[in-house]
Amino acid sequence: MSEVLSSAEAFDERVHTRTAHVGIVGLGYAGLPLAMVFAEAGFAVTGVDLSEPRVQAVQERRSYLVDVPAERYETLNGRLNATTDYAAVRELDALTICVPTPLSKTRTPDISFIVSAAESVAQNLRPGQLVMLQSTTYPGTTEEIVLPILERSGGKVGEDFFLGYAPERVDPGNKRYSIRNTPKLVAGVTPECLRRTELLYRQVVENVIPVSSPMVAETAKLHENTFRAVNIALANELALMCDRLGISAWEVIDAASSKPFGFLPHYPGPGLGGDCIPVVPHFLAWRLREYGYSAQLIASAHEINASMPLHVVQRISDALNDAGKPIRGSRLLLLGMAYKADVHDTRESPSLEVLRQLEARGADVRYCDPWVPQLDLDGKRHSGVEWNTDEVRAADCVVVLTPHRQFLQTPLWDEADLIVDTRNVVPPGPGVRSI
């Protein structure tokens, strides 16, 4: 007991004095911003990533994420470094695993990256180390998957090493909410695991909220994203219904938003994108099937959201047909391949499915995206075109999929013969169709 107390006192002192060495495993959209925040707070930070280009970019202080511009490195005084070698884990006081958790082709959770990272950490685990999982995953992963892997090192959780879960709440491109001012959920396998996890994150996050168990924190993260997915599905279904009623879904939503309580507006679009909202509700549904429960609302929401790219294609076809043109051979200009405005990220972007379906129908498709200059889709390389008058005038139809700032600040809508607007950003006009 006295040995644990001594270890706790030493850990607390290193954290409070910013002399603790912090590690981040996985330097992607969640990991690199977290590494940056700890380094900005004064900690020595080592990032571990198997991607040589990412590691080299960090070492050379180059930006590859919109939320981590190169100028942020200038204030760090060399406190952030990166490596591909997991041996660096042996030098860390605490580390957070931030690796991806994609869906498999059968829409089940793929936790192979978590397993691989945990195994590599376990091989280099040192006494007293705090390991935290941040990856979005199904309820039970921390205690049922990560914990047994770490215990193979011969240590006991809560005494020889400490394990916590602290889900990410990153919103790429958000200018208002960052890691620092977004409340952070934390949990621990034991009370001491929770205390250490909470203490460390209080150094870099303004509001840290402890919960009773890792499973609560894991489920809370999934519920956050499921809430978004289900309400976006409702907005998308409203758009489908309003199309048949001949009224604007956006006007209906804005009217409903005038109610000062009991309503939170969500808006329709071409579908869902990103690595969380289209993906993680399936983690919850998959896990609950093991308990004999069918998450019907999640399944229905997925069906509606997944159908939206085909609905967009049908709207394009209908608009061209009304103009006396077939979709085959028509020149189409798609605006935006990223899943949201002003980011590079194309993961799960509905724009990709729109592009795929239009090409399958024989359309001559071009795309414009200032954030995605090139794109590989189904083994074919696509290169973006410039946002200019010539491209807009040459298109039989312009399709607004992602409302990048460049399109809105330099509007060329008057140059287009026909526009299908999935984001309600184009002023109404005779040649403008919404979804």
N, C-alpha and C positions, 0 to 999 in steps of 0.2 A: 504493500500500500504506500509506504513512504517513497518507494522507487517511482511509482506512478505520479505521486504528488510532485516529486522533484522534476520529473519529466514535464509535467503540466506547467510548473513554474518557469522552466526553461523555455518551453514553447511560447508561453504568454509573453515573456520578456522579449523574445526575438520578434514576435508579431508587433508588439507595442512600439518597439524601437526601430521597426522596419529593417531589421537585420535578418529576418527569415528569408530563405531562398525558396521562391515559389516557381512551380513548373506548370506548364499548360501542355497537355497532350492533344494535338490536333489544332492546327492554325488556320482554320477555315473561318466562315462567317461569324461563328460564335467564339471560337478560341482566340483568334488574333486580337479582336477588340478587348477581350478579357485580359490577355497578356499585357496589352498596352495600358489598361487602367491600373493594373498592379504596378507596372514599371513607373507610371506617372506618379503613383503614390509613394515611390521611393524604394520599393522592393527590387532586389535582383531577381530577374525572371529569365527562365530558360524555356523556350518552346521546343517541343519534340514533334516532328512531323516526318512521315516517310517520303513526302514529296520534296525532291531536291530543288525544283524551281521555287517553291514556297520558302524553304529554308534559306536559299541564296538571296531571295528578295528581302527577307528580314535582315540578313547579315549585311546587305548592301543598302539598307534603309530605303527600299523602294516600295511603293504602294501597289497592292493588288485588290484592295477592297475600298468601296466608296466611303466607309466609316473610318478608315485608317489612312488618311492622306499622308504623303511623305513628310510634310512639315511637322507632324506629331512626333517623329523620331528625334527632332532637333533638341528637345528639352530633356531627353532621357539620360544623357551622359553615359551611353553604353550599357545601361542597366538591362536592356532586352537583347537576348541572343537566342539563336536557334540551332538545332542540330537534328540529324536523322538517327542518332545513336541513343538508344534507350539506356545505355550505361550512365547517362547524365542524371537519371532518376536517383542514383545513389547519393547525389550531392544535395538533394532537395529536402526541405522541411515539410513542404506541403505541395500537392499537385492536384490539378483538376483535369479529368478526362472529358474532352470535348469533341469526340469523333462522331461522324454521321451515323444515322440509323435509318436507312432507306427502306422502302417496301420492296419485297421480292416480287417476282412476276406473278405470283399467286396472291398478291396483296396481303402478305403476312410479314411481320416484323423481321428485318434482317439485322440481327445484333452481332454479326460476325466481327465488325470493327470494334465494338465494345469488348468482346471476348479476346480478340487479338491484343488490344491495348492493355487490358487487365492482366493478361498472361505475361506480357513484356514488362509491365510494372512489377508484377509479383517476383519475377526473376531478379529484380534489382531493388526490392523493397528493403528499407533499412529500419531499425528499431525507432519507435516513436513517430513514424511518418504519418501524416494525415493525407488520405486519398479521398478525393471527392469526384463523384460522377455528375456531369452536367448534361450529358446527352439526353435528348428526349427519347423515352422508351416506355415499354409497357409496365404496368404496376407489378412490382416484385423483382425487377431486374437487379437492383442494388443488392438485395439480401439473398436472392436465390441464384444469381449468376456471378456477380462480381465478388461477393464475400467469400464463397467457397474457393474461388481462384486465388484470392489473396491469402487465405488460410493455408493453402498448400505450401506456403513459404515456411510454415512451422510456427507462426505467431498466432496470438489470440487477439481478436478484435476488442478494442476498449482498453487493452493493456500494452500489447506489443506494437500494434498499429491501430489507426483510427479511420473509420469509413463514414462518409457523409454523402448526401445527395442534395444538389442545389440547382434546380432546372434553369435553363437559360430563358430569357425573355427579350431576345434581340429582335429589333425591328429595323432592318437595313434601310438607311436613308432617312430615318426619322430624325428631324432636327430638334424636336421638343424633348423626347425621352431617350436617354442614353442608359448605359449600365449604372452610372452613378445615381440617377434620380428615379430609376424604375425599382419598385420594391422587390426584394430578393427573398424567395422562399428557401429555407434551409432545413435539413433533417439529418439525423444521425442514427446509426445502428444501435449505439448505446448513448446514455446521457453525456458521457465525456466526449464521444464522437460529435454529438450535436453542439456541445459547448465550444469545441475547437473550431468547427465549421462556422458557427455563428460569429465567433471572435474574429476569424480571418476576414470574413466578408464585410464585417462592420468597418474595416479599414478602408474599403473602397466603395461601399454602397450606403446611401443615406438612411435607408429604411430596410432593415433585415427582419424577416418574419419567421420565427421558428415554428415548425409543426411537429406533431407527435411521432411521426414515423416516415421513413423513406417512401413507403407505399402511398401515404397521403400526399406527399409532395409530387410523386410521379403521376398520380391520378389527377391532381390539381392542374398540372401542366397540360395533360391531355384534355381535361375539361375546358380549359381556356381556349384551346384551338378548336375543339368540337363545337363550342358555343359559336365561334365565328363561322365555321363551316355550315352549321345548321341554319343560322340566320342569313347567311349569304344565299343558301339554297332557297330560303323563303323569299328573298328579294328576287332571285332568278325566276322562281315560279310566278311571282307577281308580274314580272316582265312578260312572261309567256301568256298570262291571263289578260293583262292589259293590252297586249298585241291583238288579241281576239276581240276585246271590247272597244278597240280604237281609241284608247286614251294613253297618256304618258305615265309610265311607272314611276319616273322620277318626280313628276308633279304630285302623284299620289303619296309617295314617301315623304316629300317635303311638307305636304299638307298634314300628314300624320305626325310629323316631327314637331308640329306646333304644340302638341300636348306636352306639358311640362313634367309629366311623371309617367312611369309605366311603359315608355317606348324608347328604344335605342335604334336609330336609323342604320340600316345596312343597305348597300346599293347593288344592283345587278351588274353583270359584266360578261365577258366571253368565257368565263370558267374560273377555276381556282389554280393558283400557282404558288411556288415557293416550296421549301422543304418541310413545312410544318402543317399548315391548314389542310392541304389536300391529302396528307399522309397520316398524321398521328391519330385522327379519329378511328382509323382501322386498327391501330394498336389496342385501343380500348375495346373495340368490338371483338377483336380476335381473342383477347385475354378472357373476356366474359363468356365466350363460347365454352371455355373450359369449365365454367361454373353453370353450364346449362342455360345461359341467358342469351337471347337474340336481341341485339341492339338495333331495333327496327328503324328508329328515327335516323340513326347514323347511316344505315343502308339507303334509306330514301333520300337523304340529303346528298349522298354521293351520287346516286343515280341522276338527280336533277342537275347537280353541278357538272358532272361528266358529260351531260348531254348538250351543254351550252355551246361548245365549239361547233357542233353539227347544226345547231340552231342558227349560229352566225353565218355558217356557209349557206344555209337555206335562205337567209335574209339577203345575202349577196346575190345568190342565184335569182331570187325574186326581183330584186332591184334591177339587175341586168335584163331580165326578161321583160320588165315593164319598159325598159329603154330599147327593146327590140334586139337585144344581143344575147347570144348563148354564153354560158360560162366557159365552154371549151374555146380556147383561142383568145379570150378576152385578157387584156393586160390589167393586172391588179396590183395595187401598191398597198402593202400592209404596213401600218405604222406601229412599230414596237414589237420586239420579240422577247424582251425581259418580262418577268411576271408582274412587275410593278414599276411605277414611275421612278426614273433616275437612279437605277441600279443596274449592275451587270448581270444579275442572276437570271438564268433561264430555266432553272430547275422546275419541272412540272408546269411550265408556262403553257396556258391554253393556246397561246399564239402558235406554238409549234404544231398542235393538232389542226388548227385552222389552215396553216400552210400545207401540212401533209394532205388534208382532204381536198383542198383546192387544186393542188398539183395532180392528185389522183383523178380529178374531173377534167384535166386537160387545160387548166388555166395557165396563162403566162404570168407567173407570180414574181414580183420583186418585193423586197422589204427595206424599210428604212428604220434604223435604230442607232442613235449616236452612242449608245452604251454597248452595243453588240455589233462590232464591225464585221465579224465573220461568224458563221454558224455551221456546225456539222449536224445533219439530220438524216437518219437512215442511210448513212454511208455517202451522202452527197454534201459537198461543200457549197454553202451559199455565202455570198458577199453582199453587204448592205449597200444601198445607193444613197446619194445625198438628198437631204431635205431641201428641194429647190423647186422653182416654178416649172422647169422643164419636165421633171419627173411627175409632178402632179398633173400637168396638162396632158401628158402622154398616157395617163392611166384611164382605162374605161371606168374604173371604180377605185376609190380610196377607202381603205378600211381602217378605222381607228381602233386599235387593240390595247395599246399602253399609252397613257397620257403623259408622255415625257414633257418636261418643261420646255424643251426646244420647240416642240410642235405648238405649244400654247403661246409662247412668247413671240414666235414668228409664224402666225397663222397664215396659211395659204389656201384656206377653204374656198375662197371665191374663185380660185383657179381650177377647181375640180368640177367635172361634169356631174359626178355622182359620188356620194359619200355614204358609207354605212358606219354609223357611230355607235360603238358598244359602250362608251364611257360618258355620254351626255356632255361632251365638251365643245361640240360644234353648234353654232347658232342655228336655229331652225331655218329651213329654206326649202324650196321646191325640189332640190336634188339631194336632200339629206334624209336618210332613213335611220331610225334607231333600232335597237333590238327589241 
